[in-house]
Amino acid sequence: MKRFKKIYIEITNVCNLNCPFCPSSRRRNAFMSLPEIEHIFKSIAEFTDFVYLHVKGEPLMHPEIDKILDLAYFYKLHVNISSNGVLIDTVGAKILGKQALRQVNFSLHSFNKDLPVFQKLNYFDTLFDFAEKAVNQTKTIISFRLWNLEADNSENLLKTKNREILSHIEKRFNISQIEEIITPGRGIKIQERLFLNFDLLFEWPDLNSNNENSSGFCHALRTHAAILADGTVVPCCLDGEGIIALGNIFSEDFSQIINNKRSLSIYHGFAEHKAVEKLCQKCSFKGKFG
C-alpha cells in the first residue's frame, strides 16, 4: 500500500487572478522546469498514485502543462488539476485526452464579472464546452466548484452572489432551482463524470491569526503532503508560504524528508490529537476532522 492518497505539487505559484479568498504568495515567482518536475515524479512515484498540480498559482499558466501530463503518465501517476478556468479556451486542447489526466476542478467562485478578464471571455460557455468534450470523449472527471458558502448565510449567498453562476449552469444543463437541492460539502451529479460541488469558504492558516488551538486532528503527512514551486516539502496544501519547511526535494531524498524528526513530530502529534506546529495550531481547517 502506498503511503499517501495524494501529493500536491505546485508547478507554479504564479496566478492570473487575485481572488480575495486566496492570499497572494509572498514567495518569489517560480515555474518548475520539466527536469525538476520529472525529478519529483520519479521521487514520489513509490509513495502515491495521485498528484494534484496545485497549492497556490494557476497550473494552466505553465507553458509545458501538456508535457507535464505526459511525464506523469510515464511514471504511472494520475493527475488532478484545480484551475480558475480563465485559460481553458487556449490551453484546453493541450490537456484534453491526456491519459494521465484524472480530474479537472474549475473554481467557479473565482468568477467576478467586474474584472476585465471575464468581460473579454465567453467564460461559462468555454468551460462548459470543454467539460462536455472531456466527459464525452475521455474518462476525465470534471468538477465545477462553488467553495464560497458561509455556514450562517449559505442560502442568502446562493440567491445573490452565486445566482448568476447557477443560472448559467441551469440553462446549459437543463437543471432547475439548484438552491433547493444543495448541501455544503456535497455535490450534484450533472451527468456521468460531471459534477457541481459546494463547500464552505475556508480560511488559510495565518501565524498572525488570533485563533489558536493546539488540540485537534489533521491528515497532514498521513494521507497527503505538498511540494512548493521551489521544491520545499510541507505537510499540507494549506501551508502556502512554506512556513513548515520539512526539507527540499531537489537536495534531499523524499523518504528522508517525510521521516525526519520534524515530520514525525507532526505525524505522531496528530495521532494524539495535538498540533505541535504553530501554523497548525492557528489552522481552523483541522476542526473538520474532530
C-alpha positions as CSV (number, residue, x, y, z in Angstrom):
1,M,0.0,0.0,0.0
2,K,1.3,3.4,-0.9
3,R,1.6,5.8,2.0
4,F,-0.2,8.9,0.5
5,K,-3.5,9.2,-1.1
6,K,-2.2,12.3,-2.9
7,I,0.7,14.6,-3.1
8,Y,0.2,18.3,-4.1
9,I,2.8,19.7,-6.5
10,E,2.9,23.4,-7.1
11,I,4.2,23.6,-10.7
12,T,3.9,27.4,-10.4
13,N,3.0,29.8,-7.7
14,V,2.0,32.5,-10.3
15,C,-1.7,33.2,-10.9
16,N,-3.5,35.3,-13.4
17,L,-6.1,36.4,-10.9
18,N,-6.0,38.0,-7.5
19,C,-9.0,36.5,-5.7
20,P,-9.9,37.7,-2.2
21,F,-10.2,34.1,-0.8
22,C,-6.7,33.1,-1.9
23,P,-3.9,35.3,-0.4
24,S,-1.2,36.2,-2.9
25,S,2.1,34.3,-2.3
26,R,4.9,36.4,-0.8
27,R,7.4,33.9,-2.2
28,R,9.5,34.5,-5.3
29,N,7.5,33.8,-8.5
30,A,8.6,30.4,-10.0
31,F,7.7,27.9,-12.6
32,M,9.2,24.4,-12.2
33,S,11.3,23.2,-15.1
34,L,10.5,19.9,-16.8
35,P,13.7,18.3,-15.3
36,E,12.6,19.4,-11.9
37,I,9.1,18.0,-12.3
38,E,10.5,14.7,-13.6
39,H,12.8,14.5,-10.6
40,I,9.7,15.0,-8.3
41,F,7.6,12.4,-10.2
42,K,10.4,9.9,-10.0
43,S,11.0,10.6,-6.3
44,I,7.4,10.3,-5.2
45,A,6.1,7.5,-7.6
46,E,6.6,4.9,-4.9
47,F,4.7,6.9,-2.3
48,T,1.5,7.7,-4.2
49,D,-0.6,7.1,-7.3
50,F,-2.2,10.6,-7.4
51,V,-0.8,14.1,-7.8
52,Y,-2.6,17.3,-7.5
53,L,-1.0,20.2,-9.5
54,H,-2.0,22.9,-7.2
55,V,-1.1,24.7,-3.9
56,K,-1.1,28.3,-5.0
57,G,-0.9,29.6,-8.5
58,E,-2.7,28.7,-11.7
59,P,-1.4,25.4,-13.1
60,L,-2.7,26.1,-16.6
61,M,-0.3,29.0,-16.9
62,H,2.6,26.6,-17.1
63,P,3.7,26.7,-20.7
64,E,4.6,22.9,-20.7
65,I,1.5,21.6,-19.0
66,D,1.0,19.0,-21.8
67,K,4.5,17.7,-21.3
68,I,4.0,17.6,-17.6
69,L,1.0,15.3,-18.1
70,D,3.0,13.1,-20.4
71,L,5.7,12.7,-17.7
72,A,3.0,11.9,-15.2
73,Y,1.7,9.1,-17.4
74,F,5.2,7.8,-17.9
75,Y,5.6,7.5,-14.1
76,K,2.1,6.0,-13.8
77,L,0.7,8.9,-11.9
78,H,-2.9,10.1,-12.1
79,V,-3.3,13.9,-12.2
80,N,-5.9,16.3,-10.7
81,I,-5.8,19.9,-11.8
82,S,-7.6,22.8,-10.0
83,S,-8.0,25.9,-12.1
84,N,-9.9,29.1,-12.3
85,G,-10.7,28.2,-15.9
86,V,-9.7,31.5,-17.5
87,L,-7.2,29.9,-19.8
88,I,-9.1,26.8,-20.8
89,D,-10.0,28.3,-24.2
90,T,-6.3,28.4,-25.2
91,V,-4.9,25.6,-23.1
92,G,-7.8,23.1,-23.1
93,A,-6.7,21.4,-26.4
94,K,-3.3,20.8,-24.9
95,I,-4.6,18.7,-22.0
96,L,-7.8,17.2,-23.4
97,G,-7.3,13.5,-23.8
98,K,-4.1,13.2,-21.9
99,Q,-4.1,9.8,-20.4
100,A,-2.7,10.9,-17.0
101,L,-5.4,13.5,-16.5
102,R,-7.9,12.1,-14.0
103,Q,-9.9,15.2,-13.0
104,V,-10.1,18.9,-13.6
105,N,-11.7,21.1,-10.9
106,F,-12.9,24.5,-12.0
107,S,-13.2,27.0,-9.2
108,L,-16.3,28.9,-10.3
109,H,-16.1,31.1,-7.2
110,S,-13.2,32.8,-8.9
111,F,-15.7,34.4,-11.3
112,N,-16.0,38.2,-10.9
113,K,-18.0,39.9,-13.7
114,D,-16.4,43.2,-12.8
115,L,-12.9,42.1,-13.8
116,P,-11.8,42.9,-17.4
117,V,-10.5,39.3,-17.9
118,F,-14.0,37.9,-17.5
119,Q,-15.6,40.7,-19.6
120,K,-13.4,39.7,-22.5
121,L,-14.2,36.0,-22.3
122,N,-17.2,33.9,-23.1
123,Y,-16.3,32.3,-19.7
124,F,-19.1,29.9,-18.9
125,D,-19.7,28.6,-22.4
126,T,-16.0,28.0,-22.9
127,L,-15.8,26.0,-19.6
128,F,-19.0,24.0,-20.4
129,D,-17.7,23.2,-24.0
130,F,-14.5,21.8,-22.5
131,A,-16.3,19.9,-19.8
132,E,-18.7,18.2,-22.3
133,K,-15.8,17.3,-24.6
134,A,-13.9,15.8,-21.6
135,V,-16.7,13.7,-20.3
136,N,-17.9,12.6,-23.7
137,Q,-14.6,11.9,-25.4
138,T,-12.4,10.9,-22.4
139,K,-12.5,9.3,-19.0
140,T,-11.7,12.6,-17.3
141,I,-13.9,13.8,-14.4
142,I,-15.0,17.4,-14.3
143,S,-16.0,19.2,-11.1
144,F,-17.4,22.7,-11.1
145,R,-16.8,24.1,-7.6
146,L,-18.5,26.8,-5.6
147,W,-16.5,26.8,-2.4
148,N,-17.6,30.2,-1.1
149,L,-20.6,29.3,1.1
150,E,-20.8,30.6,4.6
151,A,-22.0,28.5,7.5
152,D,-24.6,31.0,8.7
153,N,-25.6,32.5,5.4
154,S,-25.4,29.8,2.7
155,E,-28.9,30.3,1.4
156,N,-28.6,34.0,1.0
157,L,-25.3,33.7,-0.7
158,L,-26.7,31.3,-3.2
159,K,-29.5,33.6,-4.1
160,T,-27.3,36.7,-4.5
161,K,-23.6,36.3,-5.2
162,N,-23.9,32.8,-6.9
163,R,-27.2,33.3,-8.7
164,E,-25.6,34.4,-11.9
165,I,-23.3,31.4,-11.9
166,L,-26.1,29.0,-11.1
167,S,-28.2,30.5,-13.9
168,H,-25.6,29.7,-16.5
169,I,-25.3,26.1,-15.2
170,E,-29.1,25.6,-15.1
171,K,-29.6,26.9,-18.6
172,R,-26.8,24.9,-20.2
173,F,-27.5,21.6,-18.5
174,N,-31.3,21.9,-18.1
175,I,-31.3,21.9,-14.3
176,S,-33.8,24.0,-12.3
177,Q,-33.6,25.7,-8.9
178,I,-30.2,24.3,-7.8
179,E,-30.5,26.1,-4.4
180,E,-33.2,23.6,-3.3
181,I,-31.0,20.5,-3.8
182,I,-27.6,21.5,-2.5
183,T,-25.8,20.7,0.7
184,P,-22.4,22.2,1.6
185,G,-19.7,19.6,1.4
186,R,-21.7,17.5,-1.1
187,G,-22.2,17.7,-4.8
188,I,-24.7,17.3,-7.6
189,K,-24.2,14.9,-10.5
190,I,-25.0,16.7,-13.7
191,Q,-24.2,13.8,-15.9
192,E,-21.7,11.0,-16.0
193,R,-18.3,12.2,-14.6
194,L,-19.6,15.8,-14.5
195,F,-20.3,17.3,-11.1
196,L,-21.2,20.6,-9.3
197,N,-19.7,20.7,-5.8
198,F,-20.4,23.1,-3.0
199,D,-18.5,23.8,0.2
200,L,-17.9,26.4,2.9
201,L,-15.3,29.1,2.3
202,F,-12.2,28.0,4.2
203,E,-9.6,30.3,5.9
204,W,-6.0,29.9,5.0
205,P,-4.0,29.5,8.3
206,D,-2.0,32.5,9.3
207,L,0.6,32.9,12.1
208,N,-0.9,36.3,12.8
209,S,-4.4,34.9,13.4
210,N,-6.0,35.4,16.8
211,N,-7.4,31.9,16.6
212,E,-5.3,29.2,18.2
213,N,-6.0,25.7,19.2
214,S,-3.3,23.1,20.0
215,S,-5.7,20.2,20.0
216,G,-7.2,18.5,17.0
217,F,-6.5,16.1,14.2
218,C,-5.3,16.5,10.7
219,H,-4.4,14.1,7.8
220,A,-1.2,16.0,7.0
221,L,1.7,13.6,6.4
222,R,-0.8,10.8,6.9
223,T,-2.8,10.9,3.6
224,H,-1.0,13.7,1.8
225,A,1.9,16.1,1.6
226,A,2.7,19.1,-0.6
227,I,5.7,20.3,-2.6
228,L,6.1,24.0,-3.4
229,A,7.4,25.6,-6.6
230,D,10.9,25.9,-5.2
231,G,11.0,22.2,-4.1
232,T,10.1,22.9,-0.4
233,V,8.2,20.0,1.1
234,V,5.4,21.0,3.5
235,P,2.9,18.9,5.4
236,C,-0.2,20.0,3.6
237,C,-1.6,22.2,0.8
238,L,-2.7,24.9,3.2
239,D,0.9,25.8,4.0
240,G,1.1,28.1,1.0
241,E,4.1,30.1,2.3
242,G,6.3,27.1,3.2
243,I,6.3,28.0,6.9
244,I,6.6,24.4,8.0
245,A,9.5,23.6,5.6
246,L,10.4,20.0,6.1
247,G,13.2,19.9,3.5
248,N,13.8,20.4,-0.2
249,I,13.2,17.6,-2.6
250,F,15.8,19.0,-5.0
251,S,18.6,18.5,-2.5
252,E,17.2,15.7,-0.2
253,D,15.6,12.3,-0.5
254,F,11.8,12.5,-0.2
255,S,11.8,9.5,2.0
256,Q,14.2,11.1,4.4
257,I,12.2,14.4,4.4
258,I,8.9,12.8,5.4
259,N,10.6,10.6,8.1
260,N,12.8,13.3,9.6
261,K,12.4,14.5,13.2
262,R,10.1,17.4,12.4
263,S,7.9,15.4,10.1
264,L,7.5,12.5,12.6
265,S,6.7,15.0,15.4
266,I,3.8,16.4,13.3
267,Y,2.6,12.9,12.4
268,H,2.7,11.5,15.9
269,G,1.3,14.7,17.4
270,F,-1.8,14.5,15.3
271,A,-2.1,10.8,16.2
272,E,-2.6,12.1,19.8
273,H,-4.9,14.9,18.6
274,K,-2.2,17.5,19.2
275,A,-1.0,20.2,16.8
276,V,2.7,20.6,17.5
277,E,3.4,23.3,14.9
278,K,2.4,26.9,15.5
279,L,0.8,27.2,12.0
280,C,-1.2,24.0,12.7
281,Q,-2.4,25.5,15.9
282,K,-3.6,28.5,14.0
283,C,-5.4,26.4,11.4
284,S,-9.1,26.1,11.7
285,F,-9.4,23.5,9.0
286,K,-8.4,20.7,11.4
287,G,-11.7,21.3,13.0
288,K,-13.3,19.4,10.2
289,F,-11.7,16.2,11.4
290,G,-12.6,16.4,15.1
